């Protein structure tokens, strides 16, 4: 039996007969104080798992919204140390909600792989999604993470064919993240039929939960994904809420956190309403 929170949470969701809501925010966006306030409140608003973006100056797989969030975080003092400190502060009040760090290898490499894994594990990180490390580079981070007790979550895309899938899935743990569109984050949404077909194909290859992301912006879209997948991932829509609640100087308006959390509650309601049709 795994003691990883990701496995425990998906087990709970399966027993409840529903999918989970996975929320993505960039750590430290728009500033560390506002960021931790939002992240601490996410579980009560309905987030079942939390992805935190590790700020990076060149997030090439992300669209304009998440690129901007990374730059805001960096401008307000964001760093790997700040990200891990945020996780530690969150863990002081929440010992059950899974935390997955998502981003690129460069900040981890600069921090030092062994040091990063030790500090991430100690802070309470449960999983990693590193979008620019393919399976051929598993010895670089994936296998050391596995040894450290941190799941390495792999991305599958519409262009990941049946020949490629075994390599993608070989050392994947926690869940498989299906990228529902070919392209960058936050630009468009996939058709429901395409998502359903993709999830069914993945489930023929793995017993791991399948979460779907890229392009989910509304409760209705989250509900549609939750009918066929084990998790719905929402990022750009939440990051857009942050951007839309900054003043002319780029500082958080007083109601920014509530604006983000209200959307999380809407998305969570959509995911939960899909339960009867699963």
Secondary structure in CASP SS format (residue, H / E / C, confidence):
PFRMAT SS
TARGET T0000
AUTHOR 0000-0000-0000
METHOD secondary structure of the structure
MODEL  1
X C 1.00
X C 1.00
X C 1.00
X C 1.00
X H 1.00
X H 1.00
X H 1.00
X H 1.00
X H 1.00
X H 1.00
X H 1.00
X H 1.00
X H 1.00
X H 1.00
X H 1.00
X H 1.00
X C 1.00
X C 1.00
X C 1.00
X E 1.00
X E 1.00
X E 1.00
X E 1.00
X E 1.00
X E 1.00
X E 1.00
X C 1.00
X C 1.00
X C 1.00
X C 1.00
X C 1.00
X H 1.00
X H 1.00
X H 1.00
X H 1.00
X H 1.00
X H 1.00
X H 1.00
X H 1.00
X H 1.00
X H 1.00
X H 1.00
X H 1.00
X H 1.00
X H 1.00
X C 1.00
X C 1.00
X C 1.00
X E 1.00
X E 1.00
X E 1.00
X E 1.00
X E 1.00
X C 1.00
X C 1.00
X C 1.00
X C 1.00
X C 1.00
X C 1.00
X C 1.00
X C 1.00
X C 1.00
X C 1.00
X H 1.00
X H 1.00
X H 1.00
X H 1.00
X H 1.00
X H 1.00
X H 1.00
X H 1.00
X H 1.00
X H 1.00
X H 1.00
X H 1.00
X C 1.00
X C 1.00
X C 1.00
X C 1.00
X H 1.00
X H 1.00
X H 1.00
X H 1.00
X H 1.00
X H 1.00
X H 1.00
X H 1.00
X H 1.00
X H 1.00
X H 1.00
X H 1.00
X C 1.00
X C 1.00
X C 1.00
X C 1.00
X C 1.00
X C 1.00
X E 1.00
X E 1.00
X E 1.00
X E 1.00
X E 1.00
X E 1.00
X C 1.00
X H 1.00
X H 1.00
X H 1.00
X H 1.00
X H 1.00
X H 1.00
X H 1.00
X C 1.00
X H 1.00
X H 1.00
X H 1.00
X H 1.00
X H 1.00
X H 1.00
X H 1.00
X H 1.00
X H 1.00
X H 1.00
X H 1.00
X C 1.00
X C 1.00
X C 1.00
X E 1.00
X E 1.00
X E 1.00
X E 1.00
X C 1.00
X C 1.00
X C 1.00
X C 1.00
X H 1.00
X H 1.00
X H 1.00
X C 1.00
X C 1.00
X C 1.00
X C 1.00
X H 1.00
X H 1.00
X H 1.00
X H 1.00
X H 1.00
X H 1.00
X H 1.00
X C 1.00
X C 1.00
X E 1.00
X E 1.00
X C 1.00
X E 1.00
X E 1.00
X E 1.00
X E 1.00
X C 1.00
X C 1.00
X C 1.00
X C 1.00
X H 1.00
X H 1.00
X H 1.00
X H 1.00
X H 1.00
X H 1.00
X H 1.00
X H 1.00
X C 1.00
X C 1.00
X C 1.00
X C 1.00
X C 1.00
X E 1.00
X E 1.00
X E 1.00
X E 1.00
X E 1.00
X C 1.00
X C 1.00
X C 1.00
X C 1.00
X C 1.00
X C 1.00
X C 1.00
X C 1.00
X C 1.00
X C 1.00
X C 1.00
X C 1.00
X H 1.00
X H 1.00
X H 1.00
X H 1.00
X H 1.00
X H 1.00
X H 1.00
X H 1.00
X H 1.00
X H 1.00
X H 1.00
X H 1.00
X H 1.00
X H 1.00
X C 1.00
X C 1.00
X C 1.00
X E 1.00
X E 1.00
X E 1.00
X E 1.00
X E 1.00
X C 1.00
X C 1.00
X C 1.00
X C 1.00
X C 1.00
X H 1.00
X H 1.00
X H 1.00
X H 1.00
X H 1.00
X H 1.00
X H 1.00
X H 1.00
X C 1.00
X C 1.00
X C 1.00
X C 1.00
X E 1.00
X E 1.00
X E 1.00
X E 1.00
X C 1.00
X H 1.00
X H 1.00
X H 1.00
X H 1.00
X H 1.00
X H 1.00
X H 1.00
X H 1.00
X C 1.00
X C 1.00
X E 1.00
X C 1.00
X C 1.00
X C 1.00
X C 1.00
X C 1.00
X E 1.00
X C 1.00
X C 1.00
X C 1.00
X H 1.00
X H 1.00
X H 1.00
X H 1.00
X H 1.00
X H 1.00
X H 1.00
X H 1.00
X H 1.00
X H 1.00
X H 1.00
X H 1.00
X H 1.00
X H 1.00
X H 1.00
X H 1.00
X H 1.00
X H 1.00
X H 1.00
X H 1.00
X H 1.00
X H 1.00
X C 1.00
END
